Amino acid sequence: MDFLPVVLPTDGLIFLLLVTVMVFAVYVRGKEHLRAPWREVKRSRMAAAALVVLLTYALIGLLDSLHFRLPLADNGAAKMEAGTETEYSTEVLSLLDVMAAPLRARVEKTYSAPFSAYLFARETEQRADGTEVRVFPRLKYGGRHLQDPENERAADILVASARAVAISLLIWLGVCAALAGLLARRERVSFSTMLRRILRGETETPWRVVLLTFFIILVVAVWAAVLSLKYHILGTDKVGQDVFYQALKSIRTGLVIGTLTTLVMLPFAVLLGIMAGYFRGVADDIIQYVYTTLSSIPGVLLIAAAILSLQVYITNHPEQFDTLAERADLRLLFLCVILGITSWTGLCRLLRGETLKLREMEYIQAAQAFGVGHSKIIRRHILPNVMHIVLISVVLDFSGLVLAEAVLSYVGVGVDPSTHSWGNMINGARLEMARDPMVWWSLCAAFVFMFTLVLAANLFSDVVRDAFDPRLRKQ
């Protein structure tokens, strides 16, 4: 199929981050002092379960970062014979859009509740005898296969759910068998012995926890895939779009804001914080003045001014953007940069205080007495001993940034309104909470997806913090 690849700015940074993680993994394999903490992380059951959840989110985010444009429908044989270039649509799609095409294309008239076959609001309908009556109209897509939704829906959902669980179980058993076979071949034991060790939890890596977590995610994924073809499993919003599709599309936005903002923040915080604590004197005074001044500026006002200035630039230079997706992505990238610039001061303070304490330790003073260079002392002694603080702060900031996006979207200075995000979902649902009956599913869907991501990140960070803290390793 003909298509035009599109690389948005955030797409490039996401894949650059992925390459960086791979390079770091290769680097860690050759350093025993770095491999030892990660082996402790690998043995943790809580970290294993959280990592499976995080990888699931990351996979969805990567699928939504492979963008392209399809050719226009009127590019027929006449154009091909004339030798003209193929014209492509201005709509930018992702691989996730293609995989979830039924969810994206099935748009109802307005609100509908989860698993409903009717619209949420009554409409006036004229009967054959000329009388008018207020009824709940049938949906165009949700539950359309049912003749009598009131009596058939519960049984249909139950049968489809059982089928989804059966399919998930078959896939999971195949994955278990493949994993046991690979591990048995690597450790040179029989298949039954390795399978027994996995089921009893006797392996160094907690594969039993990994497989159980994977089974839960697999059941949810297959169940959602099967039932979303028949129903709107999380309902629809005000304009009839599927809420489950919006929640999936919002994963990329949450990951971009959490990871790219952290990448912008870390160099400032780590470099300036360690320099202020280690060199003290004039360097410390200058760095303190910089982050104190920056902390004094109201963050929301600074973000609002930056985003509105960018919006004015985009409006005045529309010729620089071929598609709406490029405009929205630039605003998302700019938001990450501004959030990174305004959020590094807290970590910088923590690193400065910890470095001031470490500088007076005996092994640091001994290294200085032996004439070891400052850069080597910072790299070999200071940085490893503050890394646990960096990891804790990064994960906490990741959680806070994902939640901050909702607040910024509420005041109108968050991501572009055309961008799918949990903040936009909450902002769109806030006024509907006062309805009677209440429209609750958009807010609930955004909450569940955000809660799962933030909880998994926090649980994983706890294990990483404990593994990398030198004092805990000594104990």
Secondary structure by P-SEA (a helix, b strand, c coil): cbbbbbbcaaaaaaaaaaaaaaaaaaaaaacaaaaaaaaaaaacaaaaaaaaaaaaaaaaaaaaacccccccccccaaaaaacccbbbbcccccaaaaaaccccccccccccccccccccbbbbbbccccbbbbbbccccccccccccccccaaaaaaaaaaaaaaaaaaaaaaaaaaaaaaaaaaacccaaaaaaaaaacccccaaaaaaaaaaaaaaaaaaaaaaaacccccccccccccaaaaaaaaaaaaaaaaaaaaaacaaaaaaaaaaaaacccaaaaaaaaaaaaaaaccaaaaaaaaaaaaaaaaaacccccccaaaaaaaaaaaaaaaaaaacaaaaaaaaaaaaaaaaacaaaaaaaaacccaaaaaaccccccaaaaaaaaaaaaaaaaaaaaaaaaaaccccccccccaaaaaaaacccccccccccaaaaaaaaaaaaaaaaaaaaaaaaaaaaccccccc
